[in-house]
Amino acid sequence: MHAVIYEGAGGPEVITIGEVPKPEVRPEHIRVKVHAAGVNRADLIQRRGLYAAPSGWPANIPGLEYAGEVEAVRPGVTQWRVGDRVMGLVGGGAQAELVVVHQDEVLPIPGGLSYAEAAAIPEVFLTAYDALVIRGRVQARERVLIHAVGSGLGTAAAQIAKQLGATVLGTSRSGDKLARALVYGLDVGIDTSRTPFRDAVGEPVDVVLDVLGGPAFADNLAILGSRGRLILLGFLAGSQSDADLGPILRKRLEIIGTVMRTRGLDERIPLVREFGARMLPLFEPRFGQAAALRPVLERTYPMTQLADAHRVLEGNATFGKIVVVW
């Protein structure tokens, strides 16, 4: 089969398309013919040699999410049949023509969505759901601040937080991205190219969803109210901080770090089941109304132009997700 291969660590020039053996279908697993795959910042970091794939996943074939159709199943698999339209999250290898996944970590593609749209769902919506619902325990009428709200994760988190009944605040250095995010549940946009978010938040917030890291840490602690929760998902602005830790004790704050890629099946399967039961129906239109949740697809590229997709994502000008298709 064809697959994207990183021929070493470096810039987009290390990306190639090559031939690799078909993955074998293991017991309790299915093999999916991939039609589309999401592009994530983890792919960029892995390409630079700074984020190795977890054990059990291809070391040099990137891709954390896929959408396609079931191509083969092992005897005993009852949930899926050949030809079913499916999507899901993996530890790597999704940017290949075929990927093998456990039957219990697979989601059906909601009706009406294309493969490209479906490939924009798993990584950001599962991550956002885990962060807001399971880790952050967001409740109705709470105030939630989402950093980089115009990103794929940010647009997914804004939609889920709105469905939970929260007031959604979001930051971006782009006024255009903030304006576009209003359609996806954002209530209050903060343009950090003009005003520090610490000065613009107003009342304390209950939950902060942060991908910035060290430079934002002190201000995140400052804006959280009593028993607030800071969910750390990344360090795009750096991992070092010189912050006063006093607010953590005075306000009884929770600092929660989480990552999705390295989780095993024992954690992935319950998350997929819960998300599938609670959130997946919201991607379907109901009673003549538009779907409550929508993948935000900025642009698609042919898989052969993945290097261009990396360059665009690294430019930080995208809104929502980039997806590559075979």
N, C-alpha and C positions, 0 to 999 in steps of 0.2 A: 504494500500500500504506500501511498504518498504521505509524507508528514513534514511539518516544519521542523527544522533542525538548527540548533545553535552550534555553529562550528567554532566554539571557544567563547571567551568572554570579551565583550567590547561593545561597540556601537551597533546600529542597525545593519551595518555591513556584514555582520556575522550570521545573519539570518539566511537560510537556504531552504529549498524544498528538495527532499531526497526520498529514496526508497528504503523502507524498513519492513521487517517481517510483520505479518498480521498478528495481533495479540490473540492468544488462546482464550477460549471461553471457559472459565473456571466454574466449579460447582456453585450454584446459587447466583450466578452472574449472567448478564446478557451482553451482547455486543451490539453497539450502536453505530450505524453509518452516519457520520457527522456531516451535516449540511452547513452549519454555521457555528462559530465559536466567538465568545467575547474576548476582548483585549483588555487586560487589567495592568495596573501599575506593578503588580507582582511580576508580570512577565518582563517588564522593563528592567526591574531590579535583578531578576534571575539572569537576564541577558548580560548584565554587567558583571556577573560572577559573584553577586552579593547575597543571593537567596537560593540556596540549593533546594531541589525538589525533595519532599519527604521520602522516606524509605518505602519502596514498593511502587513508586511512580517513575516514569521515564526521567532520566537525568538531563537529557538534552532536547526533549520535545515539550514545548511550553503549552499553556492553555489550561485554565481552571474551570471553564464552563463550556457546555456544548448544547446544541439542539439538533435533533436528527430523528431517524427512524430505526426501530429495532431490526437488526439484520440477522441475528442468531440468538438462540436461547439454549441453555442447558436443560436436559430432562429434569423435571421436577419444578421448574420455574412456572408458577401459575399466574403471576400478576400481569405478565406481558406476553404479547404475541408478536411474531414477525410482522413488520409493517406499522406497528404502533408509533405514534409521534410522541417523542419524549425529550426531556431536557434534564440537566442536572449539573452538580458541582463535583469536581474531582481535584485530586492533589497535583495533577499535571497530565500532559499528554492529550489534551482535548483538541489541539490544533493538528489533528491527523485525520485521515479519512475514516478510521475506525477507532473506537475506544471501548474498553471493557469495564463494566461497572456492576456493583452489587445491585440485585433487583430491588432492594429496600431503600436505596438512596436515589431513586429515580422518580421524577415527577412527570405527569402527563402535560403536554402542551395545551394550554387553554384554547378553546375553539375560536377561530377567527384570527389567530396570531400566525404570522409567517415564522419560518425558521429563524430568520435574522432577528425578529422581535423577541422570540422566545430565548435566544442566546443572550439577550441583554437582561434577563431576569435572574438566574440562579445566584451568581456571586453577590451582587449588590443587595437583592431583596432578602436572601437568607441571612446575609451578614447584618443588614439593618434590623431585621426581625429579631435575631438573636441578641443584638446589642440593646435594642429599645425595650423589647418585651421580656426576654428571659433575664438578661443582665441588669438592665436599667429599671425594669418594673414600672414603666411609664403608666400613669393613670390619667383618666379624664380630668381636664382643667389644670393639669400641670403645665409648666412652661419648659420647653425643650429647645436648646440651642444646638444647631447642626453646623459645624464648620465645613467650609467648601461645599455649600449647599447646591451648587451647580454641577457637581461631579455626578458620576453614575450612582455612587453610594449616597450622596447627598439628596439627589432627587428621589431615590427609593425611600430613604429615611423620612423625608418630608411627607411623602404620601402615607406611609405607615403611621407616623406620629399623628397626622390629621385624622386617620381612621380610628385611632385610640382616643380621640377627643382632646388632644393636647393643643396648646397654643404653640405654634412653630415659629421660631426665630432662626435665621440663617445668615452666615457670613460669606462674603466673596469679595474679591478685589475688582470685580466687574459689575457695574451697574446693569449692564444688559443681561447677565446671567441671573441677577436678582429679579429683574422684571419677568424673565421667562419662568423662573421658579414659582412665581405667584400662582400659576396655573396648576402646579403640583402640590399645593397645600401650604406654601409659605405664607405666613401672616405678617412677619416683620423682617425686612431685609436690611442687613447692615453692610454698607460698603466700606471695607476696612482700608481701602486706598485713600479714604477721606477722613474716617473717624475710627479710633481704636474701639474694638468691640466692647471692651470693659466700660467705656464711657457711653456707649449707645444702647446697652441692654435695658437699662431702667431697673425695674423690679428684679429681685433675684430670680434665678432659674432653678428648676428642680433637677434637670438632667442636661449634661453637655456630652455631645457625641463628637469626639475629637480625632482628627487625623493629622494634626499639625505637630503635636509633640512638645518638646522642651520649651521653645520660645513662648508658647501660649499657656504653659502650665500654671504660672502664678496668676495670670488673669482669669483662667478658668476657675481656680480656687476662690478667687475674689468674688466672682459673680454668682457662685452657687449659694443657695439658701440653706437653711438648717436641714440636715440629713440629705443633702443633695448627692447626686451620683455623677461621677466623671467616668465616662467610658472611653478608654484609650484604644484606638484601632490602628494607629500608625504614627510615624515620625517624619512626615514630609518636610517639615521645617527644621528637623534636627532632634536628636534624642537627649541633649544635655540641657539642664535647667539649674538656675540659681534662685530657687524660690523659697519663700518663707512657708514652712509647713504648719505654722500655727493654726490657720483656718481649718485644717483637717480635723484637729482635735476640738477646737472651739465650736465648730458647726457640726461635728460628728459626720464628716463627709466619708463617702466611699470612693476609692480610686480602683477602678476595675479594668484590668488589661485583658484583652481577648484577641485571639487570632483564629481564623477558620481553617487554614490550609493544612495544618499539622494534626488535625483531629482525626481520630480513628472512627471505625464504623459504630462503636458503642456510643459515640456522641453525635455522629452525623445522622444516623437513622432516626432517633427520636426527634431531632430538629426538623428533618424533612417531613416526617409524619405530622408534626404539629403545624408546621407552616402549610402543608398541603391541606389540612383540615380547616384551618382558620383563615388563611390568606388567599390560597389559590382560587377559591370561588369568586373573589373580588376582582379577578382579571376578566370575568365574563360579564357582558352587558346584561342588565336585568330590567324587565318591565319597560322596555323602550329607552332606558337610560344608559348613558355611557358607562363603561366599566369604572369601578372606583379606584382600581390600581392599574397603572399603565407603564410598560417599559418605555424608557426615554432613549430613543435611538438617534444619536447624532449623525452617524454616517456608517455606511458599509464599504468594505474594500474586498476585492478578490484576495484569496489567500496568498497568491503570488505577489501581492503588493503589501504584505504585512510590514515590511520595513518602512513604507510610507505611513502606515497606521501608527507605528511606534513613534515616528518623528512628530506626527500631529499630536499624539497624546502627550509627548514630552514638552510640547509647546504650551500646554495648559490653556488652550483656547477653546477646548471642546465643552459642550454642554450635554450631560448624560453620557451614554455609552458609545464606544466604537466596536463594531463587530466585523469579523472577516468571514467570507463564505467561499465554499469550494465551487 
